[in-house]
């Protein structure tokens, strides 16, 4: 051990050339006793043990086995474990669902007061109207639970969860059209190419199951007028592409192009991926683009999903009480109930974020006739999702717009225009 020679001058420590001055009391603390050494070593081993419990895959494989590492690690201890986001796409009417407005019903037929509009701009569908008669709700409302939360008669099952849910009615956007409002609800910005909510959860919490993506997307279409959904709603934005949502379909192949083509077995696929990984690693060594590594991880994930997905999409082993809770429609692929059941299975398998889009809520022509059908498709399965015995996940149910309190084209109240 090199002994540093220090000289005192005016109560200051003058180090020799190339040395480093330190306070004498701090210098003494550099002397580590056996007790200090064993204590610090025990703390380090304990941290390693805790890490292996929190992330079982952390110490599997050798140093070059990147697949043994989780896709992401939390920056701090998270409170949320997983999210199931039920999004009712197309803008369900708030006045026929959860927003009770008795004064609006009382003033039905009267012209919209100028104090309400306050000069705000109108959409192209109503810009040429001379009058704006008020239209109240066609459906009855009741209060539920100790909180006294209001629900329309269209959602009797969800209403029983009044004391177990948080109803937020203050969110709004500056947009008056579907696309920017929808994009805002998914990404926090009206413009595209920003990371979606699921991508952020994947980035922040990582993955609990290396055989499944941390962010999955399920699509269903109801019996009303539908608004389209598109990949920018589940994009990774500027995050690594490993955080992008993976879409499950309702066809024979839950994930397109996941299965091996005819004439290719699992062994041949493994050899092909190994050769492709070698080429990609050569490209990474040359250009250093991190997306190349992300692409390698995606290929490996798809290979592992070939064995994990078929078991998840098999509903034949589900117990009768689960089928009863979600309704018989859960056995029909592509329905909202089937996707809810799939979301439960994905969540229990370790998928961090499951996004459901249910289309058909854009009732421009016949709200009174179409909205009850949409509610019938979603009410029972949504309640089943929030029962503690069905899933231990956090549910979120939302839409991106609502309806105005006046109709367009001055149609009759029976058609109940948006």
C-alpha positions, 0 to 999 in steps of 0.5 A: 500500500502506498503511503501518502506523505502530507505536509501541513501549512497554514492548517491546510493539507498540501499533497505531493505532486500527483496526489490528492489532498484529503481531510485527515479525519476522512483519510482515517475512514479509508482504513477498513476493518474486518467488521466493516468489510464483512458488513458491507459484503453482507449488504451486497449479497443481500441486494443480489438475493433481493434482485434475484427474487424480484427478477428471477431471470436476472442471473440466468445464462452467461454474460453474452446471453441477452435473452436471459435479461428482462426487457426492462427494469423499473427505475423505482419500486412501482405501485401498479403491477399491470393495467387493462385499458378498456377504450370505447372508441367512437365517443360514447355519449356521456348524457346516455351513460354517466352524466345525469343532467335533469335540467337539460331534460327539463329544457329539451326543445329550447334553443341553446343559450348564448351563455353556454356556447360563448362563441366557441367554434362549431363543427362542419356538421352544425356550422350551417344550422340556424337553431340549436335546440337542446336534447336531453337523455332518452334513458333513465338514471339512478344513483348507486352505492354509498357514493350516490354515483349516477348511472343510466339504465343502459349499464346496470352491471357496471353500476353495481361497482359504483363504490369501487371505481373512480369516475373522472368527468373533468378531462377535456381536449381542445380538439373537436374531431375524433382523430386528435382527441383519440390520439390525445387520450392514448399518447397525451398529445394531439399529434402522432408519433408520441409514445402511447400509454402502454409503451410508457408502462412497458418502458417503466415497469419492464416485462414479467414474462419473457415469452410475451410482450409487455404491451398487447392490443386487442380490437373488437367491433360492435353493432354501431357506427365504427371509428377506425383505429390505427397503429399510431395509437399503440406506437412506441414513439421515440422509445425502443421498438420493443415497447410497441404494442403487439396486436392480437387478431380474432382470426385463426392466427391470433398474431399474424405471421407468428406461425411457421410457414409450411415446410419450416419446422421449429428447428429450421426456424431456430437456425434461421434466427441464429444466422440472422442474429449474427448478421444483425450483430455485425451490423450493430458493431459497424453502425451502433444503432440500438434499434438493431438490438431491439429488432433482435429481441423482437425476433427472439420474442416472436420465436418464444411466443409460438409456444406461449400464445396457443395456450393463452388463446385456448378458452376450452379450459376456462371454468364455468363460473368464469364463462358465466361472469363474462357471458356466452359471447366470450366464447365468440372470437373477436367480441368485446367479451372474448377480448376481455377474457383474453386480457385477463389471461394475458394479465395473469400471464405477466403482460404489463399493459393490455389495451382493448379498443371497442369500436362502434360508439359513433352514433350519428344516425340512430343513438337511441337504437344503437347505443343500447346494443353497444352497452349490451356488448360491454356492460357485463364483461366490463363488470367481470373485469373488475371483480377481484377473483377474476384478475388482480389488475387495474382497469381503466375504462374511457372514451375520447369524446361525447355528444353535444347537448344539441342535434345536427340537421335538426332531426327528431328526438327519436333519432337522437343525433349527436 
